[in-house]
């Protein structure tokens, strides 16, 4: 009788065990970079909108 580990090794394969965590890490990093870029763009847009009011003291 084969163990569960042996059955999973046969189904998934050794290459997938290396590739899947790498792909997961790349997706997480890409999501973090996208979030940072969106926050920076939002901050720049906000400051661009209100920059004319900096001189008059309203902001």
C-alpha positions in Angstrom: 0.0 0.0 0.0 1.4 3.4 -1.0 1.5 6.3 1.3 -0.2 9.5 0.6 3.2 11.2 0.0 4.1 8.7 -2.7 0.7 9.2 -4.4 1.1 13.0 -4.3 4.7 12.7 -5.7 3.3 10.7 -8.6 0.5 13.2 -9.4 2.3 16.5 -8.9 5.9 15.6 -9.8 9.1 17.1 -8.6 9.2 20.0 -11.1 5.9 21.3 -10.0 7.0 21.4 -6.3 9.8 23.8 -7.3 7.8 25.9 -9.8 4.6 26.5 -8.0 6.1 28.2 -4.9 8.2 30.4 -7.2 5.1 31.4 -9.2 3.3 32.1 -6.0 6.1 34.4 -4.7 6.2 36.3 -8.0 2.5 36.9 -7.9 2.7 38.2 -4.3 5.6 40.5 -5.2 3.8 41.8 -8.3 0.7 42.5 -6.2 2.8 44.4 -3.7 4.5 46.5 -6.4 1.2 47.3 -8.0 -0.3 48.4 -4.7 2.7 50.7 -4.0 2.5 52.2 -7.5 -1.3 52.8 -7.2 -0.8 54.5 -3.8 2.0 56.7 -5.2 -0.1 57.7 -8.2 -3.0 58.6 -6.0 -0.7 60.7 -3.7 0.7 62.5 -6.7 -2.7 63.2 -8.2 -3.9 64.5 -4.8 -0.9 66.9 -4.5 -1.3 68.0 -8.1 -5.0 68.9 -7.4 -4.3 71.0 -4.3 -0.9 72.5 -5.2 -2.4 75.9 -6.2 -3.9 76.3 -2.7 -0.5 75.8 -0.9 0.4 79.4 -1.6 -2.8 80.9 -0.3 -2.9 79.0 3.0 -6.0 76.9 2.4 -4.3 73.6 2.5 
